[in-house]
Amino acid sequence: MLERLERLPTDPILGLMGLYRADTDPRKVDLGVGVYRNDLGETPILGAVRRAEQVVLSRQATKSYVAPAGNAGFNQAMAKLVLGDGHPALVADRVRSIQAPGGCGALRLGAEVFRAAQPDTVVHVSTPTWANHIPLLSGCGLKLERYPYYDAASGGVKFDEMLGTLDRLPARSVVLLHASCHNPTGADLSEAQWRELLGVFKRRSLAPFIDIAYQGLGSGVAEDAYGIRLFCAELPEVAVAMSCSKNFGLYRERTGCLHIISESPTAGDAVLSHLVRIARSIYSMPPDHGAAIVNEILTDATFREEWSEELGAMRKRIAGLRAEAVKQLAKACPQRDFGFIARQQGMFSFLGVTTPQVHALREQHHVYMTDDSRMNVAGLRADNIEYFAKAVAQVLRT
Ligand SMILES: Cc1ncc(COP(=O)(O)O)c(C=O)c1O
């Protein structure tokens, strides 16, 4: 029966990774894959993770199942991380959490529970959004629509258009928002814009589904969660999908969680019972290892301090690379303004060149990014940033 299936095209990012690997030029620059890199081009294991992992392993006495909702300590620590200690939703016992296989697992669980509550739910995503949001959210049968977001002319957010579109949606529409470090654009909402957006969510009774995959890599742990903390304090219902892939560097350990903030503890218990059933029907139990490490880090003062410092160093490095890229690009192509790169935050920005120019960067200069010119700024290094800027200048001249 399976012989009926036709071969699918290669995933563009995986295809790009293959091309990069096969390129033998020592000057090659990988701005394609969305992982953090240090100045040696490596994606290292954080010191806090290494040390906490030793503690976890030395203490572990069994490999028996944990639970469909995962590690309770991890879930609680993650809720506090995103909401901040003493958040009114925590105090009122309105938060229910389920560990998930990465942020992707959390997004899918969220989509499934919205579908369970309302099968004809429409999820509205930003234009553009992270490519994987589409299959993750629509894969369970939800309909997707788009709202305006990125303004390529300014490198910022088309906020008035976004607001105008959301202000016309029917009640109980789900709106997917990026908490910070928007992927793929790097363009984020200001605190004032989050407050204005809140007014629309209240007025139209919209359901926010907020994805936070880069907490601490933009402006800071609390700053990057500003919108989440505001919405969870002010709205009856919010879904929050968290990932530990980037900020803890736990990519392959598949560590994340979904929080549902409900109107009351009883409503929260009902939602959680559905989430547990959904998890049982997809993968049964989440993997334990990454969550055990994160729990150890977040609940031990020494590990937590070390992690905060390492996270701060990653954040500073990205901001530094953004500033340096703007400087080098201004030198190499003074006719064009790339200042938006330093106004954006997180790992990604659109360089804003055409697909043929992206191909020229790859073929003539060994600089790799996706066809839409999304670049992972963390893939730049002190020793290749000037080379990168000169390569951009050359393709812009052709
Ligand atoms: C916007 C966004 N959300 C969620 C994720 C989830 O990542 P993971 O499933 O690896 O934790 C990512 C990872 O790239 C992302 O960019």
Ligand as a Chemical Component Dictionary entry (heavy atoms), coordinates in Angstrom:
data_LIG
# 
_chem_comp.id                   LIG 
_chem_comp.type                 NON-POLYMER 
_chem_comp.pdbx_formal_charge   0 
_chem_comp.three_letter_code    LIG 
# 
loop_
_chem_comp_atom.comp_id 
_chem_comp_atom.atom_id 
_chem_comp_atom.alt_atom_id 
_chem_comp_atom.type_symbol 
_chem_comp_atom.charge 
_chem_comp_atom.model_Cartn_x 
_chem_comp_atom.model_Cartn_y 
_chem_comp_atom.model_Cartn_z 
_chem_comp_atom.pdbx_ordinal 
LIG C1 C1 C 0 9.332  30.442 16.537 1  
LIG C2 C2 C 0 9.685  29.079 17.023 2  
LIG N1 N1 N 0 8.811  28.419 17.775 3  
LIG C3 C3 C 0 9.069  27.195 18.249 4  
LIG C4 C4 C 0 10.261 26.569 17.975 5  
LIG C5 C5 C 0 10.398 25.198 18.552 6  
LIG O1 O1 O 0 11.591 24.612 18.655 7  
LIG P1 P1 P 0 11.828 23.177 19.309 8  
LIG O2 O2 O 0 10.701 22.279 18.952 9  
LIG O3 O3 O 0 13.130 22.766 18.743 10 
LIG O4 O4 O 0 11.892 23.383 20.796 11 
LIG C6 C6 C 0 11.228 27.222 17.174 12 
LIG C7 C7 C 0 12.496 26.590 16.812 13 
LIG O5 O5 O 0 13.188 26.968 15.905 14 
LIG C8 C8 C 0 10.930 28.524 16.703 15 
LIG O6 O6 O 0 11.774 29.215 15.960 16 
# 
loop_
_chem_comp_bond.comp_id 
_chem_comp_bond.atom_id_1 
_chem_comp_bond.atom_id_2 
_chem_comp_bond.value_order 
_chem_comp_bond.pdbx_ordinal 
LIG C1 C2 SING 1  
LIG C2 N1 SING 2  
LIG C2 C8 DOUB 3  
LIG N1 C3 DOUB 4  
LIG C3 C4 SING 5  
LIG C4 C5 SING 6  
LIG C4 C6 DOUB 7  
LIG C5 O1 SING 8  
LIG O1 P1 SING 9  
LIG P1 O2 DOUB 10 
LIG P1 O3 SING 11 
LIG P1 O4 SING 12 
LIG C6 C7 SING 13 
LIG C6 C8 SING 14 
LIG C7 O5 DOUB 15 
LIG C8 O6 SING 16 
# 
